[in-house]
């Protein structure tokens, strides 16, 4: 059985590391097979808000998105179509190293890129691009209550 430490915290006070908790449970006679950190590799992905969108001038299936992380605005070229102005999304800024997952088995480092003549300053992430799901129909749309600029792992409780 897999148990989330965050779920456990809803019922009891846990003020030790997951590893310490696993050791104590094992010493109490409960078998713990391992500790898994679900948010590993996602520390630099933040919540951003889409300020505006427009069609890419040279590609029918791409959009140009203006997004903010609360401190800075970014131009992002995006191939998804499930988002709209005002949505809160997961933003991987330049230099972010994405963990291995279904979409990028060896991981990937986000770089500034020119896509069909337009500069992209990061990537709006889908669940399968950051190891949080097997498939995706577009980028991750976060709850409206998400805090712009917050780390994704904090917002998702990972």
C-alpha positions in Angstrom: 0.0 0.0 0.0 1.2 3.5 -0.8 0.5 6.2 1.8 1.1 9.9 1.3 2.7 11.7 4.2 0.4 14.6 3.5 -2.6 12.4 3.9 -1.2 11.0 7.1 -0.7 14.5 8.4 -4.5 15.1 8.2 -4.9 12.5 11.0 -1.7 12.7 13.1 1.0 15.3 13.8 4.1 14.3 11.8 7.1 16.5 12.4 9.9 14.2 11.3 11.2 13.4 7.8 9.5 10.7 5.7 12.7 8.6 6.1 12.6 8.9 9.9 8.9 8.0 9.9 9.6 4.9 7.8 12.3 3.8 10.2 10.0 4.3 13.2 7.1 2.4 11.5 9.4 -0.4 10.7 10.7 -0.6 14.3 7.1 -0.7 15.4 6.5 -3.9 13.3 5.0 -2.3 10.2 6.7 -3.1 6.9 7.8 -0.1 4.9 9.1 -1.0 1.4 10.4 2.4 0.6 10.0 6.1 0.6 9.2 7.9 -2.7 9.5 11.6 -3.2 6.8 12.4 -5.9 7.9 15.9 -6.5 11.5 15.1 -7.1 12.8 17.1 -10.1 9.9 19.6 -10.0 11.4 22.1 -7.5 11.9 24.8 -10.2 8.5 24.6 -11.9 6.3 27.4 -10.8 2.7 28.5 -11.0 2.2 31.1 -13.7 -0.8 33.0 -15.1 -1.6 33.4 -18.7 -1.9 37.2 -19.4 -2.7 36.9 -23.1 -2.6 34.6 -26.1 -2.5 35.1 -29.8 -2.0 32.8 -32.8 1.6 32.1 -34.0 2.1 34.1 -37.2 3.8 31.2 -38.9 2.2 28.0 -37.5 -1.5 27.2 -37.4 -1.1 24.7 -34.4 1.0 27.0 -32.2 0.0 29.9 -29.9 2.1 32.7 -28.4 1.3 33.1 -24.7 2.3 35.9 -22.5 2.6 34.6 -18.9 3.8 35.9 -15.6 5.3 34.2 -12.5 4.4 37.2 -10.4 7.9 38.8 -10.8 8.6 38.6 -14.5 6.7 38.2 -17.8 7.6 35.5 -20.3 6.8 34.8 -24.0 6.1 31.1 -24.5 5.4 29.3 -27.7 2.9 26.5 -27.0 1.3 23.7 -29.0 -1.5 23.0 -26.6 -5.0 24.4 -27.2 -6.8 23.7 -23.8 -5.8 27.0 -22.1 -7.2 30.5 -22.0 -6.3 33.9 -20.7 -6.4 34.0 -16.9 -5.6 30.3 -16.5 -3.0 29.3 -13.9 -0.5 26.9 -15.4 2.8 25.1 -14.6 5.8 27.0 -16.0 9.2 25.6 -16.5 11.5 28.6 -16.9 14.8 28.6 -18.8 17.4 26.3 -17.0 14.8 24.1 -15.4 15.7 20.4 -15.7 12.6 18.3 -16.2 12.7 14.8 -14.6 12.5 11.7 -16.7 9.0 10.7 -17.5 6.7 9.3 -20.2 7.2 12.2 -22.6 10.9 12.7 -22.0 12.4 9.4 -20.9 15.8 10.9 -20.3 14.6 14.2 -18.9 15.2 17.6 -20.6 16.7 21.0 -19.8 14.5 23.9 -20.8 16.4 26.4 -23.0 15.5 29.6 -24.7 14.5 28.6 -28.3 13.3 30.2 -31.5 10.3 28.2 -32.7 9.1 29.0 -36.3 10.7 32.5 -35.9 9.3 33.3 -32.4 11.3 33.2 -29.2 10.1 31.0 -26.4 11.4 31.7 -22.9 10.3 28.5 -21.2 7.6 25.8 -21.4 4.0 25.4 -20.2 3.9 21.9 -18.9 1.6 19.0 -19.3 1.4 16.2 -16.6 3.1 13.7 -18.8 6.0 16.1 -19.5 6.9 16.3 -15.8 6.3 12.8 -14.7 2.9 13.3 -13.1 0.8 11.2 -15.5 1.1 8.9 -18.5 -1.0 10.9 -21.0 -2.3 14.4 -21.4 -4.7 16.3 -23.5 -2.9 19.6 -23.1 -1.1 21.6 -20.5 -1.8 21.4 -16.8 -4.5 23.8 -15.8 -4.2 24.5 -12.1 -7.0 25.6 -9.7 -7.9 29.3 -9.8 -6.9 29.5 -6.1 -3.2 28.6 -7.0 -0.7 31.3 -6.0 1.2 32.8 -8.9 4.9 32.4 -8.4 4.5 29.5 -5.9 6.5 26.3 -6.5 4.3 23.7 -8.2 5.2 21.0 -5.7 4.0 23.2 -2.9 0.7 23.9 -4.6 0.1 20.2 -5.4 1.2 19.1 -1.9 4.0 16.9 -3.3 
